[in-house]
């Protein structure tokens, strides 16, 4: 299908047979696929880092809540003495 479309484009532009252009298109197609793979890996890495960051924030919130609870307990123990 790709070959047929490439040939139709070449004929419609009234150029010489485009076997050279077709080879060039195929190599660009491989470069394009490589670019997609690179971008996909970068996105996956970003998502992983984002998940880790969210986990750290949630842990910090939990630690803050725990610290407030302990602080309240200490205050109540001081008041009861």
For each residue, the residues with C-beta under 8 A, 3 or more apart:
1: 4 5
2: 5 6 25
3: 6 7 22
4: 1 7 8
5: 1 2 8 9
6: 2 3 9 10 18 21 22 25
7: 3 4 10 11 17 18 22
8: 4 5 11 12
9: 5 6 12 13 18
10: 6 7 13 15 16 17 18 21
11: 7 8 14 15
12: 8 9
13: 9 10
14: 11
15: 10 11 18 21
16: 10
17: 7 10
18: 6 7 9 10 15 21 22
19: 22 23
20: 23 24
21: 6 10 15 18 24 25
22: 3 6 7 18 19 25 26
23: 19 20 26 27
24: 20 21 27 28
25: 2 6 21 22 28 29
26: 22 23 29 30
27: 23 24 30 31
28: 24 25 31 32
29: 25 26 32 33
30: 26 27 33 34
31: 27 28 34 35
32: 28 29 35 36
33: 29 30 36 37
34: 30 31 37 38
35: 31 32 38 39
36: 32 33 39 40
37: 33 34 40 41
38: 34 35 41 42
39: 35 36 42 43
40: 36 37 43 44
41: 37 38 44 45
42: 38 39 45 46
43: 39 40 46 47
44: 40 41 47 48
45: 41 42 48 49
46: 42 43 49 50
47: 43 44 50 51
48: 44 45 51 52
49: 45 46 52 53
50: 46 47 53 54
51: 47 48 54 55
52: 48 49 55 56
53: 49 50 56 57
54: 50 51 57 58
55: 51 52 58 59
56: 52 53 59 60
57: 53 54 60 61
58: 54 55 61 62
59: 55 56 62 63
60: 56 57 63 64
61: 57 58 64 65
62: 58 59 65 66
63: 59 60 66 67
64: 60 61 67 68
65: 61 62 68 69
66: 62 63 69 70
67: 63 64 70 71
68: 64 65 71 72
69: 65 66 72 73
70: 66 67 73 74
71: 67 68 74 75
72: 68 69 75 76
73: 69 70 76 77
74: 70 71 77 78
75: 71 72 78 79
76: 72 73 79 80
77: 73 74 80 81
78: 74 75 81
79: 75 76
80: 76 77
81: 77 78
